[in-house]
Amino acid sequence: MATPALILSGTIALLGFVLAMVEIQAMGIHGWAASLPTTWRIETHVVLDWCCAGRPLTAWHAWLLGFLVIMVHLPAALLGAWSVKLEARALGTLVLLWLARDVWWFALNPAFGFSALTPERATWIKQWFLHLPADWWLHAAVGGLLLWWSFRLHVRATTTPVVTEEALSPPR
């Protein structure tokens, strides 16, 4: 039987695949919404350097991110429940979904592929680490830690302490 963490990982990979295909169809051979008629584009900002490897922020990506933030929180809204565990899981899912979308985009885009994942071809990515976009490492670490922590909390929350008569009696 598959564990909840394994099911969630497969779902993230599948959603990343679908999002990448939508972006490939919308953008064609142009990366990072270069050919889309977005209403605005922020080329440089310190936050973009830190969390997006120096990529610009386009209206396309801002609206997509907003949509995904709402979607990963939809289960909690439908259940009418919120907890730190669920929030960590939602945010971890969001971060890993954003990463999966980017990885699938390079893997599936006929104009790119992984062989074109270089600073010379992917010119919109400004920061690289160990031959990959720097934010991929950050997203993998942060998203993975959030999910690990959310599932760890789940295990700890369902573990009931063993209460013995010795534990209840006053110390001698």
Backbone as ProteinMPNN parsed JSONL, in Angstrom:
{"seq_chain_A": "MATPALILSGTIALLGFVLAMVEIQAMGIHGWAASLPTTWRIETHVVLDWCCAGRPLTAWHAWLLGFLVIMVHLPAALLGAWSVKLEARALGTLVLLWLARDVWWFALNPAFGFSALTPERATWIKQWFLHLPADWWLHAAVGGLLLWWSFRLHVRATTTPVVTEEALSPPR", "coords_chain_A": {"N_chain_A": [[0.837, -1.183, 0.0], [0.513, 2.213, -0.812], [2.129, 4.949, 0.73], [0.933, 8.009, 2.307], [2.817, 10.083, 1.824], [4.176, 9.154, -0.439], [2.086, 9.063, -2.296], [1.453, 11.796, -2.396], [3.872, 12.792, -3.443], [3.877, 11.626, -6.028], [1.608, 12.889, -7.041], [2.423, 15.567, -7.031], [4.484, 15.424, -8.952], [2.959, 14.699, -11.216], [1.162, 16.91, -11.44], [3.072, 18.91, -11.849], [4.029, 18.099, -14.336], [1.719, 18.49, -15.956], [1.349, 21.293, -15.646], [3.756, 22.181, -16.795], [3.368, 21.346, -19.445], [1.21, 22.997, -20.159], [2.476, 25.497, -20.025], [4.455, 25.146, -21.983], [2.876, 24.939, -24.264], [1.76, 27.494, -24.263], [3.997, 29.233, -24.341], [5.72, 28.303, -26.288], [8.729, 28.198, -28.074], [10.014, 30.071, -26.594], [11.48, 31.042, -23.588], [10.537, 31.554, -20.14], [8.233, 33.25, -20.28], [8.822, 35.047, -22.307], [7.708, 35.631, -24.79], [5.092, 36.096, -24.268], [2.186, 38.176, -23.947], [2.439, 39.706, -21.412], [1.297, 41.875, -18.806], [3.045, 43.21, -17.187], [6.479, 43.234, -16.044], [9.057, 42.491, -13.89], [12.34, 43.017, -13.871], [14.699, 42.906, -12.23], [15.367, 42.283, -8.821], [16.132, 42.038, -5.359], [14.841, 39.961, -3.984], [14.086, 38.309, -6.069], [16.577, 37.476, -6.921], [17.286, 35.874, -4.764], [15.23, 33.863, -4.416], [14.524, 33.018, -6.961], [16.626, 32.523, -8.656], [17.5, 34.79, -9.966], [15.725, 35.17, -12.044], [13.376, 37.083, -13.994], [10.307, 38.545, -12.732], [7.258, 37.915, -14.019], [3.973, 39.001, -15.049], [2.505, 36.778, -15.831], [3.739, 34.638, -14.39], [3.396, 35.543, -11.764], [0.579, 35.544, -11.486], [0.102, 32.849, -11.972], [1.465, 31.698, -9.802], [-0.047, 32.782, -7.699], [-2.515, 31.488, -8.208], [-1.74, 28.818, -7.761], [-1.028, 28.93, -5.037], [-3.531, 29.315, -3.864], [-4.776, 26.94, -4.721], [-3.27, 24.856, -3.456], [-4.055, 25.27, -0.902], [-6.697, 24.66, -0.967], [-7.724, 22.046, -0.117], [-7.642, 22.303, 2.741], [-9.413, 24.417, 3.072], [-11.761, 23.272, 2.072], [-12.158, 21.277, 3.963], [-12.484, 22.819, 6.131], [-10.555, 23.166, 8.019], [-7.497, 23.913, 9.7], [-4.066, 23.661, 10.331], [-0.76, 23.704, 11.716], [0.684, 21.594, 10.679], [-0.779, 20.972, 8.325], [-0.423, 23.391, 6.952], [2.372, 23.451, 6.594], [2.585, 21.245, 4.926], [1.074, 22.108, 2.721], [2.58, 24.36, 1.862], [5.069, 23.136, 1.361], [4.285, 21.429, -0.699], [3.587, 23.367, -2.616], [6.097, 24.62, -3.142], [7.627, 22.444, -4.109], [6.055, 21.742, -6.283], [6.337, 23.978, -7.934], [9.029, 23.693, -8.547], [8.973, 21.146, -9.82], [7.42, 21.749, -12.066], [9.169, 23.436, -13.447], [11.38, 21.727, -13.935], [10.144, 19.703, -15.509], [9.415, 21.356, -17.646], [11.841, 21.962, -18.938], [12.596, 19.346, -19.571], [10.593, 18.464, -21.344], [10.121, 20.39, -23.316], [10.368, 20.821, -26.705], [12.072, 22.644, -27.886], [14.096, 23.005, -26.118], [15.022, 20.972, -23.835], [17.05, 18.925, -21.607], [19.679, 19.186, -22.354], [19.931, 21.778, -23.123], [19.904, 23.145, -20.829], [21.635, 25.309, -19.778], [23.715, 28.13, -18.894], [24.181, 29.591, -21.199], [22.079, 29.0, -22.982], [19.665, 29.092, -21.446], [19.069, 31.916, -20.794], [17.592, 33.565, -19.131], [17.904, 32.695, -16.59], [19.838, 33.622, -13.997], [21.509, 32.815, -11.891], [23.517, 30.087, -11.06], [24.248, 26.822, -9.754], [26.319, 24.14, -9.247], [25.881, 23.281, -11.92], [23.14, 23.544, -12.294], [20.078, 25.486, -12.129], [20.235, 27.781, -9.454], [18.075, 28.139, -7.737], [16.701, 25.731, -7.895], [17.99, 23.956, -6.179], [17.522, 25.236, -3.738], [14.683, 25.182, -3.663], [14.209, 22.405, -3.69], [15.364, 21.663, -1.244], [13.981, 23.285, 0.699], [11.24, 22.71, 0.135], [11.279, 19.905, 0.411], [12.073, 19.643, 3.124], [9.897, 20.907, 4.411], [7.771, 19.164, 3.71], [8.736, 16.735, 4.795], [8.814, 17.45, 7.514], [6.092, 17.965, 7.938], [4.964, 15.425, 7.613], [6.342, 14.091, 9.581], [5.389, 15.375, 11.849], [2.835, 14.387, 11.716], [3.183, 11.681, 12.347], [4.146, 11.922, 14.947], [1.978, 13.175, 16.17], [0.049, 11.209, 16.192], [0.996, 9.334, 17.874], [0.504, 7.933, 20.938], [1.21, 8.59, 24.307], [2.484, 6.21, 26.649], [0.972, 5.558, 29.626], [1.734, 4.735, 32.815], [1.202, 3.224, 36.053], [3.374, 3.75, 37.628], [4.385, 6.061, 36.474], [2.444, 7.874, 37.186], [2.54, 7.953, 39.934], [3.814, 9.739, 42.809], [7.22, 10.936, 43.024], [9.72, 9.108, 44.885]], "CA_chain_A": [[0.0, 0.0, 0.0], [1.294, 3.438, -0.914], [2.026, 5.849, 1.875], [0.481, 9.348, 1.914], [3.937, 10.86, 1.286], [4.427, 8.672, -1.796], [0.961, 9.518, -3.119], [1.625, 13.232, -2.599], [5.015, 12.98, -4.349], [3.409, 11.322, -7.38], [0.671, 13.94, -7.441], [3.229, 16.757, -7.338], [5.145, 15.172, -10.24], [1.939, 14.737, -12.261], [0.724, 18.296, -11.602], [4.187, 19.631, -12.47], [4.012, 17.703, -15.754], [0.597, 19.177, -16.613], [1.663, 22.722, -15.698], [4.822, 22.38, -17.781], [2.777, 21.229, -20.781], [0.44, 24.23, -20.397], [3.431, 26.57, -20.315], [5.094, 24.878, -23.283], [1.901, 25.294, -25.3], [1.563, 28.944, -24.254], [5.228, 29.975, -24.626], [6.446, 27.801, -27.449], [10.186, 28.067, -27.953], [10.541, 31.174, -25.791], [11.474, 30.737, -22.163], [10.169, 32.482, -19.079], [7.181, 34.162, -20.74], [9.437, 36.09, -23.134], [6.857, 35.992, -25.928], [3.7, 36.288, -23.836], [1.827, 39.59, -23.76], [2.184, 39.973, -20.001], [1.062, 43.303, -18.585], [4.201, 43.796, -16.521], [7.644, 42.372, -15.869], [10.093, 43.06, -13.019], [13.579, 42.376, -14.331], [15.652, 42.631, -11.158], [15.004, 42.595, -7.435], [16.914, 41.19, -4.467], [14.05, 38.764, -3.677], [14.17, 37.444, -7.251], [17.904, 36.871, -6.889], [17.337, 34.877, -3.709], [14.318, 32.718, -4.535], [14.222, 32.669, -8.356], [17.894, 32.47, -9.389], [17.64, 35.993, -10.778], [14.742, 35.251, -13.118], [12.418, 38.183, -13.842], [8.953, 38.206, -12.315], [6.297, 38.364, -15.021], [2.574, 38.911, -14.629], [2.11, 35.375, -16.036], [4.218, 33.81, -13.288], [2.784, 36.012, -10.52], [-0.794, 35.041, -11.443], [0.183, 31.391, -11.844], [1.833, 31.409, -8.425], [-1.23, 33.065, -6.88], [-3.466, 30.398, -8.43], [-1.23, 27.613, -7.097], [-1.132, 29.136, -3.592], [-4.928, 29.039, -3.507], [-5.092, 25.532, -4.963], [-2.692, 23.961, -2.449], [-4.801, 25.49, 0.332], [-8.091, 24.267, -1.17], [-8.162, 20.953, 0.768], [-7.901, 22.811, 4.097], [-10.641, 25.211, 3.004], [-12.89, 22.347, 1.92], [-12.344, 20.569, 5.226], [-12.727, 23.779, 7.202], [-9.562, 22.877, 9.061], [-6.159, 24.43, 9.484], [-3.096, 23.332, 11.366], [0.627, 23.937, 11.311], [1.043, 20.439, 9.858], [-1.375, 21.15, 6.99], [0.214, 24.544, 6.306], [3.695, 23.006, 6.148], [2.377, 20.349, 3.789], [0.626, 22.923, 1.583], [3.704, 25.164, 1.372], [6.033, 22.203, 0.777], [3.72, 21.024, -1.993], [3.703, 24.513, -3.521], [7.505, 24.814, -3.525], [8.053, 21.323, -4.947], [5.293, 21.819, -7.534], [6.997, 25.004, -8.746], [10.263, 23.05, -9.02], [8.624, 20.079, -10.771], [6.975, 22.417, -13.299], [10.364, 23.935, -14.138], [12.155, 20.569, -14.406], [9.396, 19.128, -16.63], [9.44, 22.287, -18.777], [13.085, 21.721, -19.67], [12.622, 17.966, -20.073], [9.588, 18.211, -22.385], [10.062, 21.422, -24.348], [11.179, 20.385, -27.847], [13.058, 23.667, -28.231], [15.143, 23.051, -25.106], [15.558, 19.714, -23.337], [18.051, 19.105, -20.563], [20.967, 19.593, -22.931], [19.92, 23.236, -23.24], [19.87, 23.709, -19.479], [22.949, 25.922, -19.591], [23.622, 29.595, -18.832], [24.199, 30.162, -22.554], [20.762, 28.826, -23.603], [18.615, 29.562, -20.531], [19.629, 33.215, -20.418], [16.776, 34.234, -18.122], [18.356, 32.222, -15.277], [21.083, 34.366, -13.747], [22.356, 32.196, -10.877], [23.673, 28.643, -11.238], [25.039, 26.137, -8.734], [26.551, 22.752, -9.654], [25.333, 23.092, -13.264], [21.68, 23.65, -12.285], [19.62, 26.766, -11.568], [20.464, 27.794, -8.007], [16.823, 28.007, -6.987], [16.276, 24.329, -7.854], [18.551, 23.397, -4.95], [16.788, 25.85, -2.635], [13.313, 24.665, -3.659], [14.238, 20.995, -3.293], [15.658, 21.591, 0.192], [12.896, 23.88, 1.493], [10.025, 21.91, -0.067], [11.479, 18.589, 1.014], [12.047, 19.773, 4.583], [8.524, 21.189, 4.837], [6.979, 17.932, 3.629], [9.246, 15.796, 5.784], [8.371, 17.918, 8.818], [4.638, 17.8, 8.047], [4.671, 14.008, 7.824], [6.902, 13.747, 10.889], [4.41, 15.845, 12.824], [1.702, 13.467, 11.651], [3.553, 10.481, 13.092], [4.237, 12.28, 16.362], [0.658, 13.528, 16.69], [-0.774, 10.017, 16.372], [1.619, 8.476, 18.871], [-0.015, 8.231, 22.273], [2.172, 8.185, 25.339], [2.087, 5.11, 27.517], [0.863, 6.025, 31.003], [1.77, 3.611, 33.756], [0.963, 3.618, 37.439], [4.634, 4.306, 38.131], [4.526, 7.427, 35.999], [1.472, 8.702, 37.869], [2.82, 8.041, 41.368], [4.806, 10.769, 43.137], [8.583, 10.406, 43.179], [10.058, 8.687, 46.255]], "C_chain_A": [[0.882, 1.247, 0.0], [1.067, 4.318, 0.315], [1.498, 7.203, 1.409], [1.599, 10.207, 1.309], [4.25, 10.45, -0.151], [3.317, 9.125, -2.754], [1.097, 11.01, -3.413], [2.777, 13.51, -3.565], [4.62, 12.703, -5.795], [2.46, 12.384, -7.908], [1.413, 15.223, -7.806], [3.907, 16.587, -8.691], [4.145, 15.272, -11.392], [1.438, 16.159, -12.503], [1.819, 19.153, -12.239], [4.266, 19.353, -13.957], [2.919, 18.471, -16.51], [0.864, 20.676, -16.717], [2.743, 23.03, -16.726], [4.263, 22.305, -19.196], [1.937, 22.458, -21.126], [1.393, 25.365, -20.768], [4.133, 26.367, -21.654], [4.147, 25.271, -24.409], [1.73, 26.807, -25.392], [2.807, 29.693, -24.735], [5.952, 29.527, -25.877], [7.927, 27.687, -27.166], [10.809, 29.13, -27.054], [10.417, 30.85, -24.312], [11.031, 31.898, -21.301], [9.272, 33.621, -19.56], [7.713, 35.295, -21.615], [8.53, 36.535, -24.276], [5.399, 36.24, -25.539], [3.408, 37.774, -23.645], [1.481, 39.895, -22.303], [2.09, 41.478, -19.785], [2.208, 43.978, -17.858], [5.282, 42.742, -16.314], [8.658, 43.111, -14.999], [11.379, 42.313, -13.322], [14.524, 42.009, -13.189], [15.075, 43.062, -9.81], [15.76, 41.616, -6.554], [16.151, 39.902, -4.118], [14.105, 37.793, -4.853], [15.528, 36.767, -7.323], [17.941, 35.708, -5.908], [16.479, 33.654, -4.007], [14.071, 32.262, -5.967], [15.463, 32.613, -9.236], [18.05, 33.641, -10.356], [16.67, 36.101, -11.942], [13.862, 36.479, -12.913], [11.084, 37.663, -13.309], [8.004, 38.792, -13.357], [4.886, 38.27, -14.445], [2.084, 37.47, -14.771], [2.482, 34.535, -14.82], [3.629, 34.25, -11.945], [1.359, 35.485, -10.385], [-0.826, 33.52, -11.308], [0.514, 31.006, -10.401], [0.654, 31.672, -7.488], [-2.273, 31.97, -6.989], [-3.028, 29.142, -7.673], [-1.284, 27.737, -5.569], [-2.549, 28.815, -3.129], [-5.238, 27.558, -3.651], [-4.498, 24.598, -3.907], [-3.362, 24.143, -1.094], [-6.261, 25.064, 0.221], [-8.523, 23.094, -0.279], [-8.474, 21.429, 2.195], [-9.181, 23.634, 4.124], [-11.865, 24.308, 2.878], [-13.197, 21.608, 3.216], [-12.704, 21.516, 6.369], [-11.765, 23.589, 8.356], [-8.235, 23.515, 8.684], [-5.297, 23.974, 10.648], [-1.711, 23.66, 10.834], [1.075, 22.82, 10.372], [0.493, 20.607, 8.437], [-0.746, 22.324, 6.24], [1.602, 24.179, 5.784], [3.57, 22.113, 4.92], [1.954, 21.13, 2.55], [1.79, 23.723, 1.006], [4.796, 24.292, 0.76], [5.581, 21.724, -0.591], [3.877, 22.139, -3.012], [5.131, 24.664, -4.037], [7.969, 23.688, -4.446], [7.296, 21.283, -6.272], [5.92, 22.844, -8.476], [8.296, 24.45, -9.344], [9.95, 22.001, -10.085], [8.184, 20.67, -12.111], [8.185, 22.867, -14.107], [11.19, 22.788, -14.713], [11.461, 19.942, -15.619], [9.437, 20.043, -17.855], [10.705, 22.058, -19.601], [13.104, 20.325, -20.285], [11.735, 17.789, -21.299], [9.572, 19.219, -23.522], [10.959, 21.031, -25.522], [12.246, 21.399, -28.258], [14.211, 23.721, -27.224], [15.653, 21.666, -24.758], [16.636, 19.98, -22.309], [19.416, 19.517, -21.113], [21.067, 21.11, -23.076], [19.831, 23.917, -21.879], [21.266, 24.209, -19.126], [22.769, 27.437, -19.502], [23.587, 30.245, -20.22], [22.831, 30.072, -23.221], [19.626, 29.368, -22.739], [19.062, 30.899, -19.944], [18.826, 33.948, -19.357], [17.132, 33.784, -16.71], [19.731, 32.825, -15.036], [22.03, 33.661, -12.782], [22.322, 30.677, -11.012], [24.516, 28.09, -10.105], [25.12, 24.67, -9.134], [25.794, 22.404, -10.942], [23.8, 23.085, -13.332], [21.289, 25.038, -11.794], [19.702, 26.724, -10.044], [19.174, 27.603, -7.222], [16.304, 26.578, -6.965], [16.769, 23.671, -6.566], [17.795, 23.922, -3.734], [15.377, 25.276, -2.532], [13.263, 23.2, -3.227], [14.448, 20.872, -1.782], [14.485, 22.108, 1.026], [11.615, 23.053, 1.364], [10.129, 20.546, 0.575], [11.429, 18.64, 2.529], [10.635, 20.046, 5.104], [7.657, 19.931, 4.795], [7.435, 16.91, 4.655], [8.728, 16.161, 7.17], [6.872, 17.701, 8.987], [4.259, 16.338, 8.259], [5.241, 13.526, 9.158], [5.955, 14.19, 11.989], [3.216, 14.904, 12.874], [1.992, 12.219, 12.483], [3.568, 10.79, 14.58], [2.861, 12.563, 16.951], [-0.19, 12.288, 16.943], [-0.178, 9.042, 17.379], [1.105, 8.869, 20.246], [0.984, 7.761, 23.314], [1.597, 7.048, 26.185], [2.103, 5.635, 28.952], [0.8, 4.8, 31.909], [1.473, 4.135, 35.159], [2.221, 4.24, 38.034], [4.801, 5.758, 37.718], [3.586, 8.367, 36.729], [1.771, 8.862, 39.355], [3.887, 9.095, 41.646], [6.192, 10.152, 43.316], [8.876, 10.089, 44.646], [11.218, 9.439, 46.792]], "O_chain_A": [[1.874, 1.32, 0.726], [-0.038, 4.406, 0.85], [1.604, 7.519, 0.224], [1.351, 10.976, 0.38], [4.556, 11.3, -0.987], [3.591, 9.521, -3.887], [0.883, 11.443, -4.546], [2.658, 14.386, -4.422], [4.987, 13.461, -6.692], [2.505, 12.735, -9.086], [1.065, 15.887, -8.782], [3.906, 17.516, -9.499], [4.449, 15.863, -12.428], [1.303, 16.575, -13.654], [1.534, 20.017, -13.068], [4.535, 20.255, -14.751], [3.172, 19.032, -17.576], [0.63, 21.27, -17.769], [2.656, 24.024, -17.446], [4.637, 23.104, -20.054], [1.952, 22.912, -22.271], [1.141, 26.106, -21.718], [4.376, 27.333, -22.377], [4.57, 25.87, -25.398], [1.571, 27.345, -26.488], [2.688, 30.682, -25.458], [6.717, 30.293, -26.462], [8.332, 27.143, -26.139], [12.009, 29.086, -26.784], [9.356, 30.43, -23.849], [11.136, 33.063, -21.684], [9.523, 34.793, -19.281], [7.126, 36.377, -21.661], [8.578, 37.694, -24.687], [4.571, 36.558, -26.393], [4.281, 38.536, -23.232], [0.357, 40.295, -21.999], [2.725, 42.258, -20.494], [2.331, 45.202, -17.907], [5.037, 41.538, -16.396], [9.072, 44.223, -15.329], [11.489, 41.115, -13.058], [15.089, 40.916, -13.183], [14.387, 44.077, -9.701], [16.003, 40.479, -6.961], [16.773, 38.85, -3.972], [14.165, 36.58, -4.651], [15.626, 35.613, -7.738], [18.554, 34.676, -6.184], [16.947, 32.525, -3.868], [13.463, 31.212, -6.173], [15.343, 32.653, -10.461], [18.65, 33.507, -11.422], [16.775, 37.026, -12.749], [13.623, 36.878, -11.773], [10.779, 36.477, -13.428], [7.952, 40.006, -13.553], [4.644, 37.549, -13.477], [1.328, 36.989, -13.927], [1.647, 33.809, -14.28], [3.389, 33.411, -11.077], [0.961, 35.032, -9.311], [-1.68, 32.971, -10.612], [-0.092, 30.089, -9.846], [0.387, 30.877, -6.587], [-2.855, 31.563, -5.984], [-3.842, 28.485, -7.024], [-1.558, 26.753, -4.881], [-2.743, 28.128, -2.126], [-5.898, 26.98, -2.787], [-5.157, 23.641, -3.501], [-3.255, 23.275, -0.229], [-6.99, 25.103, 1.212], [-9.62, 23.149, 0.276], [-9.465, 21.0, 2.786], [-9.948, 23.563, 5.083], [-12.89, 24.559, 3.511], [-14.358, 21.346, 3.53], [-13.164, 21.089, 7.428], [-12.107, 23.819, 9.517], [-7.898, 23.641, 7.507], [-5.744, 23.913, 11.793], [-1.528, 23.867, 9.635], [1.766, 23.073, 9.385], [1.217, 20.408, 7.461], [-0.559, 22.255, 5.025], [1.968, 24.549, 4.669], [4.363, 22.219, 3.985], [2.424, 20.846, 1.449], [1.968, 23.762, -0.212], [5.389, 24.666, -0.252], [6.378, 21.623, -1.524], [4.259, 21.885, -4.154], [5.345, 24.818, -5.24], [8.631, 23.945, -5.452], [7.842, 20.835, -7.28], [6.02, 22.605, -9.679], [8.616, 24.71, -10.504], [10.591, 21.973, -11.135], [8.538, 20.148, -13.168], [8.216, 22.694, -15.325], [11.65, 22.866, -15.853], [12.103, 19.677, -16.636], [9.488, 19.556, -18.985], [10.642, 21.972, -20.827], [13.582, 20.148, -21.405], [12.09, 17.038, -22.207], [9.053, 18.919, -24.597], [12.175, 20.919, -25.361], [13.223, 21.036, -28.913], [15.201, 24.414, -27.46], [16.641, 21.222, -25.343], [17.088, 21.113, -22.149], [20.214, 20.13, -20.404], [22.167, 21.659, -23.144], [19.698, 25.138, -21.8], [21.973, 23.628, -18.303], [21.77, 27.968, -19.988], [23.024, 31.327, -20.387], [22.453, 30.982, -23.959], [18.723, 30.032, -23.248], [19.388, 31.0, -18.761], [19.344, 34.877, -18.737], [16.714, 34.411, -15.736], [20.673, 32.566, -15.786], [23.239, 33.883, -12.845], [21.257, 30.064, -11.07], [25.381, 28.776, -9.561], [24.09, 24.028, -9.339], [25.15, 21.358, -11.032], [23.232, 22.658, -14.337], [22.076, 25.7, -11.118], [19.287, 25.747, -9.42], [19.176, 26.977, -6.162], [15.52, 26.24, -6.078], [16.033, 22.911, -5.937], [17.466, 23.167, -2.819], [14.925, 24.924, -1.442], [12.369, 22.804, -2.478], [13.787, 20.071, -1.121], [14.047, 21.437, 1.96], [10.978, 22.732, 2.368], [9.185, 20.078, 1.211], [10.814, 17.78, 3.16], [10.226, 19.483, 6.12], [6.899, 19.662, 5.727], [6.607, 16.283, 5.316], [8.261, 15.298, 7.914], [6.423, 17.297, 10.059], [3.327, 16.044, 9.009], [4.667, 12.639, 9.791], [5.74, 13.46, 12.957], [2.655, 14.653, 13.941], [1.135, 11.758, 13.238], [3.061, 10.008, 15.385], [2.601, 12.227, 18.107], [-1.058, 12.304, 17.815], [-0.797, 8.026, 17.697], [1.258, 10.016, 20.667], [1.535, 6.665, 23.212], [0.389, 6.952, 26.398], [3.135, 6.102, 29.433], [-0.078, 3.949, 31.775], [1.494, 5.341, 35.406], [2.136, 5.155, 38.853], [5.289, 6.584, 38.488], [3.898, 9.548, 36.88], [1.3, 9.815, 39.976], [4.767, 9.321, 40.815], [6.32, 8.992, 43.709], [8.335, 10.735, 45.543], [11.631, 9.208, 47.928]]}, "name": "protein", "num_of_chains": 1, "seq": "MATPALILSGTIALLGFVLAMVEIQAMGIHGWAASLPTTWRIETHVVLDWCCAGRPLTAWHAWLLGFLVIMVHLPAALLGAWSVKLEARALGTLVLLWLARDVWWFALNPAFGFSALTPERATWIKQWFLHLPADWWLHAAVGGLLLWWSFRLHVRATTTPVVTEEALSPPR"}
